[in-house]
Amino acid sequence: MPQPQPFKPAWWLPGAHAQTLFPHLFRRHAPPPLRRERMELDDGDFIDLDWTESREGPLVILLHGLEGSIRSHYAGGLMRSLYDCGFESVLMNFRGCSGEPNRLPRGYHSGETGDLGTVLERLHGRDPQRPVYLVGFSLGGNVLLKWLGENPGQQVVQKAIAVSVPFELNIAARRLESGASRLYQVHLLRKLRRSLRAKARRMALPVETGQLDKLKTFRQFDDQVTAPVHGFRDVDDYYQRSSSRQFIHRIHCPTLILQARDDPFMTADAIPDESELGPGVRLEVSGSGGHVGFVNGPWPWRPVYWLDRRVCAALRSDELADYA
């Protein structure tokens, strides 16, 4: 089998920040026509699923990143590419990310794998013979790897791909406090505050929302909001228990991890080495590519989203079979 071509960045997009920001700002990412399903959960909350049209063959489930949705460039863009490749796909919106606040004070976080397990169990129950593939981005990639490591004997997911994963949450949080990466922290914290305030208008929350503007870093936000709302002792307990790196050695499912060494959301020492990979895991590390970027192509008006092509190629071929 021919080896996949490694990623080479576009000459006109040098550097991690250019690779990260270009698709976010300029990509046309309209997905194919979608239908929404609301899945009611046993605790009284709900998960919204965005489906492409029904097709035969494997189902690809997508997991978005922090405060992501179908509007995220990578989600809508990949669903379009998967549709063109003949796949049916569905985006799992984490609690509160589908455009409507969820019903409970709790939401989602980097280590929350219970909702993914519920969605997988129910979809598998509808069609037990259908192959299921998972693709996760950033926070969604961390959730994907943690779930696979927690469930090494599972038989539901046949292939998985994780992209731009924050393997060590503490390292990622510290990285986002330095240099130009602080711009991403400002942007994402603004979205998190907005979502939390929208929820606070509907229900009482176990945190003081009037002090949100004082939380300037992810460590502060996760210590004052994420950890107490979701039952962690503090931010360090949350980061330690939720980081996916410690689970990767237990993964048996054929899994591809696509990572850039220059990812501005973390440092290179967060990337696991070969000795940490489970028997099902293949790690591809590019020198560049940024965070969920991986853009090449000859000219700015003709960008090529290599990531879509790489994901589709891996899911269509049997290249991951050797890692089972």
NORSULMO-V940597 format. One record per backbone hydrogen bond with DSSP energy under -1.0 kcal/mol. CO is the residue of the C=O (numbers start at 1). NH is the residue of the N-H. If there is no record, write none. Layout:
BEGIN
co	nh
CO	NH
CO	NH
END
This chain:
BEGIN
co	nh
10	13
15	19
16	20
17	21
18	22
21	25
22	26
23	27
35	51
37	49
39	47
41	44
45	41
47	39
48	93
49	37
50	91
51	35
59	133
60	90
61	135
62	92
63	137
65	68
69	72
72	76
73	77
74	78
75	79
76	80
77	81
78	82
79	83
80	84
81	85
82	87
83	86
88	60
89	52
90	62
91	50
94	97
109	112
113	117
114	118
115	119
116	120
117	121
118	122
119	123
120	124
121	125
122	126
123	127
127	130
131	59
132	158
133	61
134	161
135	63
136	163
137	140
138	142
139	143
140	144
141	145
142	146
143	147
144	148
145	149
146	150
147	151
151	154
159	134
160	256
161	136
162	258
163	138
165	167
167	245
168	172
169	173
170	174
171	175
172	176
174	177
175	178
179	182
180	183
181	185
182	186
183	187
184	188
185	189
186	190
187	191
188	192
189	193
190	194
191	195
192	196
193	197
194	198
195	199
196	200
197	201
199	202
199	203
207	209
208	211
209	212
211	214
212	215
214	216
217	221
218	222
219	223
220	224
221	225
221	226
222	227
225	229
226	230
227	232
234	238
235	239
236	240
237	241
238	242
239	243
244	247
247	250
248	251
248	278
251	280
254	160
255	282
256	162
257	284
258	164
259	286
260	263
263	266
267	270
268	271
273	276
274	277
278	281
280	255
282	257
284	259
286	261
289	294
295	10
296	304
299	302
304	296
304	306
305	309
306	310
307	311
308	312
309	313
310	314
311	315
312	316
313	317
318	321
320	323
321	324
END
